[in-house]
């Protein structure tokens, strides 16, 4: 039995009110597949640490970050 047949059989076994909800849910899933949300990668943080000396170690940055967080 294929997965489509399994889903079809499961939906047929539901009462009418739940059947319509299941069909609606499947339709929503199909829409998500067709139109995935595209997020652009933002680089707003680029250059934010340019004021820090190049010889600063990662440990020193960790200490500074903990101060920033409060």
Rosetta constraint file for C-alpha pairs under 8 A:
AtomPair CA 1 CA 5 HARMONIC 6.17 0.50
AtomPair CA 1 CA 6 HARMONIC 6.69 0.50
AtomPair CA 2 CA 6 HARMONIC 6.27 0.50
AtomPair CA 3 CA 7 HARMONIC 6.13 0.50
AtomPair CA 4 CA 8 HARMONIC 6.05 0.50
AtomPair CA 5 CA 9 HARMONIC 6.07 0.50
AtomPair CA 6 CA 10 HARMONIC 6.15 0.50
AtomPair CA 7 CA 11 HARMONIC 6.11 0.50
AtomPair CA 8 CA 12 HARMONIC 6.21 0.50
AtomPair CA 9 CA 13 HARMONIC 6.34 0.50
AtomPair CA 10 CA 14 HARMONIC 6.75 0.50
AtomPair CA 11 CA 19 HARMONIC 5.76 0.50
AtomPair CA 11 CA 22 HARMONIC 7.01 0.50
AtomPair CA 11 CA 23 HARMONIC 7.92 0.50
AtomPair CA 12 CA 19 HARMONIC 7.22 0.50
AtomPair CA 14 CA 18 HARMONIC 5.98 0.50
AtomPair CA 14 CA 19 HARMONIC 5.42 0.50
AtomPair CA 15 CA 19 HARMONIC 5.95 0.50
AtomPair CA 16 CA 20 HARMONIC 6.37 0.50
AtomPair CA 17 CA 21 HARMONIC 6.64 0.50
AtomPair CA 18 CA 22 HARMONIC 6.11 0.50
AtomPair CA 19 CA 23 HARMONIC 6.22 0.50
AtomPair CA 20 CA 24 HARMONIC 6.12 0.50
AtomPair CA 21 CA 25 HARMONIC 6.12 0.50
AtomPair CA 22 CA 26 HARMONIC 6.24 0.50
AtomPair CA 23 CA 27 HARMONIC 6.19 0.50
AtomPair CA 24 CA 28 HARMONIC 6.27 0.50
AtomPair CA 25 CA 29 HARMONIC 6.30 0.50
AtomPair CA 26 CA 30 HARMONIC 6.22 0.50
AtomPair CA 27 CA 31 HARMONIC 6.33 0.50
AtomPair CA 28 CA 32 HARMONIC 6.41 0.50
AtomPair CA 29 CA 33 HARMONIC 6.45 0.50
AtomPair CA 30 CA 34 HARMONIC 6.43 0.50
AtomPair CA 31 CA 35 HARMONIC 6.08 0.50
AtomPair CA 32 CA 36 HARMONIC 5.46 0.50
AtomPair CA 32 CA 37 HARMONIC 7.98 0.50
AtomPair CA 52 CA 56 HARMONIC 7.00 0.50
AtomPair CA 56 CA 60 HARMONIC 6.35 0.50
AtomPair CA 56 CA 61 HARMONIC 7.07 0.50
AtomPair CA 57 CA 61 HARMONIC 6.40 0.50
AtomPair CA 58 CA 62 HARMONIC 6.19 0.50
AtomPair CA 59 CA 63 HARMONIC 6.37 0.50
AtomPair CA 60 CA 64 HARMONIC 6.26 0.50
AtomPair CA 61 CA 65 HARMONIC 6.03 0.50
AtomPair CA 62 CA 66 HARMONIC 6.25 0.50
AtomPair CA 63 CA 67 HARMONIC 6.46 0.50
AtomPair CA 64 CA 68 HARMONIC 6.33 0.50
AtomPair CA 65 CA 69 HARMONIC 6.32 0.50
AtomPair CA 66 CA 70 HARMONIC 6.46 0.50
